[in-house]
Amino acid sequence: MAHNHIHIDPALPLVRQADKGHNRWHPDIAPAVRVASGSSVEMETLDGLDGQIKASTTAADLANVEMGRIHPLTGPVHVDGAEPGDLLAVKIEQIIPASRGFTMIMPGFGFLRDLFTTPFLVHWEMANGFAVSPQLPGVRIPGAPFMGVMGVAPSHELLDRIVAREADLAARGGMVMPPDAVGAVPTAEGIAGKAIRTIAPHETGGNFDIKSLTAGATLYLPVQVPGGLFSVGDAHFAQGDGESCGTAVETSATFVARFDVLKGEATRRRQRDPSYELPGHAHHGAPGVHGAHGVTPSKGYYATTGMSLRGDGRAESEDITLAARNALINMIDYIADAYSFTREQAYCLASVAVDLRISQVVDVPNMTVSAVLPLDIFER
């Protein structure tokens, strides 16, 4: 087990243990722990709704949910030596979920929010690797625990850019969750009203809900501030690609990861968005997993991500086409750099080997698409 440990009391809301976490992104949030590169940290987490959904909660009670408390995150972790221009490699070693979870339809949220306007709540019990629910009789969901939110802090400059571009998008009618001090942790005036919400993912990671990021995966995050300031939360016992109604099998969990600083790699690769690496079993449906020969790739996969953000920095609302385009461009850049191919070669290779997968369609305004490359196709 990891030597460094951040303990969270599951019976308390985040605001009563604010030295352990936060629910907004801001560069001035103080670290909960400082570690050397190469260290592992054990981080206990609350569920994504900060413990508001109890075993006795009913669908009628959802009207009383405090949305400002969403996504209590554990952290930040300050990794010594991490500086802007570096990549922070987060090797996920273990995710241990709790035994109870929930899924809900919250009116006004979700991919089909125009069609589903009635609150609905599913309570799950998890045991022996499966989740079952009296609200969905005859169904047994296999567990594949992952964290919905993993990210690093934005710089002040990036924070200002995000706030400005999303304010512009809101003025154009896009669905945006702007800064809001109600329910914010930390409560400090200089942070609470200026920090960005955790609903949308950004260049620093965040709420991208990539179901493949289970134990064994490695997440690569471009560092924006000294120390990186990594935080994690929003544990999911299981989820379909897309997280269509806006929630997965939501739960609390213990997360263990190793943190390594890759000096100068974000700058050298010109990497702006998160990427990740998967072991061979993690990407179901990829070539070689369910292909003609049923072979599981031994080298695993490398994946890039894309959001609903134009190259000129203009944000678009819930644009899955733009997110797919960005994921693909990022993958072409990766292949060209990693394997010394021209961009034309990389584009052709992507067309015959890379899977574009919708990771989430609900974290407004930024949808997330992953471009997934099987590494067994390379001879070296």
Residue pairs with C-beta under 8 A, 6 or more apart in sequence:
1 42
1 256
2 39
2 40
2 41
2 42
2 93
2 256
3 39
3 40
4 33
4 35
4 39
4 40
4 41
4 42
5 41
5 42
5 43
6 20
6 21
6 32
6 33
6 41
6 42
6 43
6 44
6 74
6 75
6 77
7 20
7 44
8 17
8 20
8 21
8 44
8 45
8 46
8 74
9 16
9 17
10 44
10 46
10 51
10 98
10 252
11 51
12 51
13 46
13 50
13 51
13 69
13 72
14 20
14 21
14 22
14 23
14 46
14 50
14 69
14 72
14 185
15 69
15 185
15 187
18 185
18 186
18 187
19 32
20 32
20 74
21 32
21 46
21 72
21 73
21 74
21 75
21 185
21 231
21 233
22 29
22 72
22 73
22 75
22 76
22 185
22 186
22 231
23 50
23 68
23 69
23 70
23 71
23 72
23 73
23 183
23 184
23 185
23 198
24 179
24 184
24 185
24 186
24 191
24 192
24 195
24 196
24 197
24 198
25 151
25 153
25 154
25 159
25 195
25 196
25 197
25 198
25 202
25 204
25 206
26 153
26 154
26 159
26 191
26 194
26 195
26 196
27 153
27 154
27 155
27 156
27 159
27 224
27 225
27 229
28 190
28 191
29 76
29 153
29 186
29 191
29 195
29 229
30 76
31 75
31 76
31 77
31 78
31 227
31 229
32 74
32 75
32 76
32 77
33 41
33 75
33 77
33 78
34 77
34 78
34 80
34 227
35 41
35 77
35 78
35 79
35 80
35 259
36 79
36 80
36 81
37 79
37 80
37 81
37 82
37 259
37 260
37 261
38 258
38 259
38 260
39 79
39 258
39 259
40 93
40 256
40 257
40 258
40 259
41 77
41 256
41 257
41 259
42 254
42 255
42 256
43 74
43 75
43 77
43 232
43 254
43 255
43 256
43 257
44 74
44 252
44 253
44 254
44 255
45 72
45 73
45 74
45 147
45 232
45 233
45 234
45 235
45 252
45 253
45 254
45 255
46 72
46 74
46 233
46 252
47 53
47 98
47 101
47 102
47 234
47 235
47 250
47 251
47 252
48 70
48 71
48 72
48 148
48 149
48 233
48 234
48 235
48 247
48 250
49 65
49 69
49 70
49 250
50 66
50 69
50 70
50 72
51 252
52 65
52 66
52 69
53 65
53 102
53 104
53 121
53 250
55 100
55 123
57 102
57 121
57 123
58 121
59 104
59 118
59 119
59 120
59 121
60 119
61 121
62 104
62 106
62 119
62 121
63 119
65 106
66 182
66 183
67 183
68 180
68 182
68 183
68 184
69 183
69 185
70 183
70 197
70 198
70 199
71 149
71 198
71 199
71 207
71 233
71 234
72 185
72 233
73 149
73 198
73 231
73 232
73 233
73 234
74 231
74 232
74 233
74 255
75 229
75 230
75 231
75 232
76 152
76 153
76 227
76 228
76 229
76 230
76 231
77 228
77 229
77 230
77 231
77 259
78 226
78 227
78 228
78 229
79 88
79 227
79 228
79 230
79 259
79 261
80 227
81 261
81 263
82 88
82 223
82 226
82 227
82 228
82 261
83 223
83 226
84 155
84 223
84 224
84 225
84 226
85 223
85 264
85 266
85 267
86 222
86 223
86 228
86 261
86 262
86 263
86 264
86 265
86 266
86 267
87 220
87 221
87 222
87 223
87 261
87 262
87 265
87 266
87 269
87 271
88 152
88 220
88 221
88 222
88 223
88 228
88 230
88 259
88 260
88 261
88 262
89 218
89 219
89 220
89 259
89 260
89 261
89 262
90 150
90 218
90 219
90 220
90 221
90 230
90 257
90 258
90 259
91 218
91 257
91 258
91 259
91 260
92 147
92 213
92 214
92 215
92 216
92 217
92 218
92 219
92 255
92 256
92 257
93 215
93 256
93 257
93 258
94 215
94 254
94 255
94 256
95 145
95 146
95 147
95 214
95 215
95 235
95 253
95 254
95 255
95 256
96 145
96 253
96 254
97 126
97 143
97 145
97 235
97 237
97 251
97 252
97 253
98 126
98 235
98 251
98 252
98 253
99 125
99 126
99 127
100 123
100 124
100 125
100 126
100 251
101 123
101 124
101 126
101 131
101 237
101 249
101 250
101 251
102 121
102 122
102 123
102 124
102 247
102 249
102 250
102 251
103 121
103 122
103 124
103 245
103 247
103 248
103 249
103 250
104 119
104 120
104 121
104 122
104 245
104 246
104 247
104 250
105 116
105 118
105 119
105 120
105 121
105 245
105 246
105 247
106 119
106 246
106 247
107 113
107 116
107 117
107 118
107 119
109 246
109 362
110 116
110 244
110 245
110 246
110 362
111 242
111 244
111 245
111 246
111 361
111 362
112 244
112 245
113 246
116 245
121 135
122 133
122 135
122 136
123 133
123 134
123 135
124 131
124 132
124 133
124 141
124 237
124 249
124 251
125 131
125 132
125 133
126 143
126 237
126 249
126 251
129 142
129 143
130 140
130 141
130 142
130 143
131 140
131 141
131 143
131 237
131 238
131 249
132 139
132 140
132 141
133 139
141 237
141 238
141 249
142 238
143 237
143 238
143 249
144 211
144 214
144 237
144 238
144 239
145 214
145 215
145 235
145 236
145 237
145 238
145 253
146 210
146 211
146 212
146 213
146 214
146 235
146 236
146 239
147 213
147 232
147 233
147 234
147 235
147 236
147 253
147 255
148 207
148 208
148 209
148 233
148 234
148 235
148 236
148 239
148 243
148 248
149 198
149 205
149 206
149 207
149 208
149 231
149 232
149 233
149 234
150 205
150 206
150 213
150 219
150 221
150 230
150 231
150 232
151 201
151 202
151 204
151 205
151 206
151 221
151 230
151 231
151 274
152 204
152 205
152 221
152 222
152 223
152 224
152 225
152 228
152 229
152 230
152 231
153 204
153 224
153 225
153 228
153 229
153 231
154 162
154 196
154 202
154 203
154 204
154 224
154 225
155 224
155 225
158 202
158 203
158 204
158 224
159 194
159 195
159 196
161 313
162 196
162 202
163 178
163 179
163 194
163 196
165 309
165 313
165 314
165 315
166 174
166 176
166 178
166 196
166 200
166 315
166 365
167 176
167 178
168 314
168 315
169 176
169 315
169 316
169 317
169 365
170 176
170 178
172 317
173 317
174 315
174 316
174 317
174 318
174 364
174 365
175 317
175 318
175 364
175 365
176 200
176 317
176 364
176 365
177 197
177 199
177 200
177 364
178 197
179 193
179 194
179 195
179 196
179 197
180 193
180 197
181 187
181 189
181 192
181 193
184 191
184 192
184 193
184 195
186 192
196 202
198 206
198 207
198 233
198 234
199 207
199 363
199 364
200 206
200 207
200 363
200 364
200 365
200 366
201 207
201 208
201 307
201 360
201 363
201 366
201 368
202 307
202 366
203 222
203 224
203 272
203 273
203 274
203 307
204 221
204 222
204 224
204 274
205 219
205 221
205 274
207 234
207 360
207 363
208 274
208 305
208 359
208 360
208 363
208 368
209 234
209 236
209 239
209 243
209 248
209 359
209 360
209 362
209 363
209 368
210 276
210 305
210 359
210 360
210 368
210 370
211 236
211 239
211 240
211 241
211 359
212 276
212 278
212 282
212 283
212 303
212 370
212 372
213 219
213 276
214 282
216 278
216 279
216 282
217 276
217 277
217 278
217 279
217 282
218 276
218 277
219 274
219 275
219 276
220 262
220 271
220 274
220 275
220 276
220 277
221 228
221 230
221 274
222 266
222 271
222 272
222 273
222 274
223 261
223 266
228 259
228 261
230 259
232 255
232 257
234 250
235 250
235 251
235 252
235 253
235 255
236 248
236 249
236 250
236 251
237 248
237 249
237 250
237 251
238 248
238 249
239 248
239 249
240 248
241 357
241 358
241 359
241 360
242 358
242 359
242 360
242 361
242 362
243 360
243 361
243 362
244 361
244 362
245 362
246 362
265 271
266 272
269 333
269 334
269 337
270 333
271 330
271 333
272 330
273 304
273 305
273 306
273 307
273 326
273 330
274 305
275 302
275 303
275 304
275 305
275 330
275 334
276 302
276 303
276 305
276 370
277 300
277 301
277 302
277 303
278 300
278 301
278 302
278 303
278 372
279 300
280 296
280 297
280 298
280 299
280 300
280 301
280 376
281 296
282 300
282 301
283 289
283 301
283 303
283 355
283 372
283 374
284 290
285 355
286 297
286 301
286 355
286 372
286 374
287 353
287 355
287 374
287 377
288 295
288 296
288 297
288 374
288 376
289 295
289 296
289 297
297 374
297 375
297 376
298 376
299 374
299 375
299 376
299 378
300 375
301 372
301 373
301 374
301 375
302 334
302 338
302 372
302 373
302 375
303 331
303 370
303 371
303 372
303 373
304 327
304 330
304 331
304 333
304 334
304 370
304 371
305 326
305 327
305 330
305 359
305 368
305 369
305 370
305 371
306 322
306 323
306 324
306 325
306 326
306 327
306 328
306 329
306 330
306 368
306 369
306 371
307 322
307 323
307 326
307 366
307 367
307 368
308 315
308 316
308 317
308 318
308 319
308 320
308 322
308 323
308 365
308 366
308 367
309 315
309 316
309 322
309 326
309 366
310 316
310 322
315 365
315 366
316 322
316 365
317 364
317 365
318 361
318 364
318 365
318 367
319 367
320 358
320 361
320 367
320 369
323 366
323 367
323 368
323 369
324 356
324 369
326 369
327 356
327 369
327 370
327 371
328 350
328 354
328 356
328 371
330 371
331 346
331 350
331 354
331 371
331 373
332 343
332 346
332 347
332 350
333 343
333 346
334 373
335 341
335 345
335 346
335 349
335 350
335 373
336 342
336 343
336 345
336 346
339 346
339 378
341 349
350 371
350 373
353 373
353 374
353 377
354 371
354 372
354 373
355 371
355 372
356 369
356 370
356 371
356 372
357 369
357 370
357 371
357 372
358 367
358 368
358 369
359 368
359 369
359 370
360 367
360 368
361 367
